[in-house]
Each structure stands twice: as structure tokens, then as C-alpha cells.
Amino acid sequence: FSVIFLGLATNWVAAGLRAMGDALPRPVAPDRLPGFARLVQPNVLDFADIADWAWIVFVRPDPLDAEAVAVQQAAGAEFFRAAAAALDACGDATLEADWPGVPAAVREATGARGKGLFMPLRLALSGRSHGPGLPQLAAVLGLAECRRRLLAGADGLS
């Protein structure tokens, strides 16, 4: 991203968030807009897409459909506990760079690989089977919210 493009993308995303009015339960902190803009820019076509991703990132993940629930059940509660525990080795300010250690630790603890490793993580963090890269999503969510969402995945299966 160039600085100019990021500025335009941030302004466009900010306009999309303003267009949402009171749809979000709390305003998005201005310091989170550049990261959010980088996160969603490749995944949005219009303000409605921005609104969808804003809800996912700043409020809660999308509800899981039956296929996603089956993926989470196949992963099992220990999978999500291992992922949450792996976050202990991450820093909040360095979460994007530290993120690759999370799936590596889960793979080591559970033996999960490929789609069986990455899809449950993606679903726990966003509720969607597609979207932004997990390191970037984790960085915008922040360490505490990632941990909360991963543990919610485990709690939903216990």
C-alpha cells in the first residue's frame, strides 16, 4: 500500500462506517481505521460489505451455518483451547507477525493440517469461510478479542 492509497482507502472505509449510522453499538476508534481499511479493502465492493465486516470485526462473528458448525465440531474443543493458549506467545502490537505461531502450535498440539487447521480458526474469528488473511484479521481484532472468540469456540463444544 502506498501512503496515498491507504489514506484514500481509510477515508472510504470511514465513510462506509459513517453511513452505517447507529448500526454499530459503539463507534470505531480512529486509530483502528487504517488497520481495518487494509483488512477489508480487498474484500469489499460497496458500503454494505464494509458494514458486514465492521460488524464481524467490531461486534461479533457471523453466526455459523450447519456446515461451519460441523467443521467446528470436527476440530473439537481442545483445538480452540490450544489456539487460545498459543496466543500467550504473541504480543498485541506484534500479533500479525506473531500469528503464524498460533496455527503451528495448534498443529503440534492436535495434528490438524491444511483446511482442518485453518478453517476452524477462520470460522472462530470471523464466522465466515472466506475473507481477509488470518494474521491481518487477528491484528485488527487484537489479542484479547482473538482469545475470547477462540475460547467461545471451545465453550460452544464443551
Secondary structure as UniProt FT lines:
FT   HELIX           3..19
FT   TURN            20..22
FT   HELIX           30..32
FT   HELIX           33..40
FT   HELIX           41..43
FT   HELIX           47..58
FT   HELIX           66..75
FT   HELIX           77..86
FT   HELIX           87..89
FT   TURN            93..94
FT   HELIX           95..98
FT   TURN            99..100
FT   HELIX           101..110
FT   HELIX           115..126
FT   HELIX           134..141
FT   HELIX           143..155
FT   TURN            156..157
//
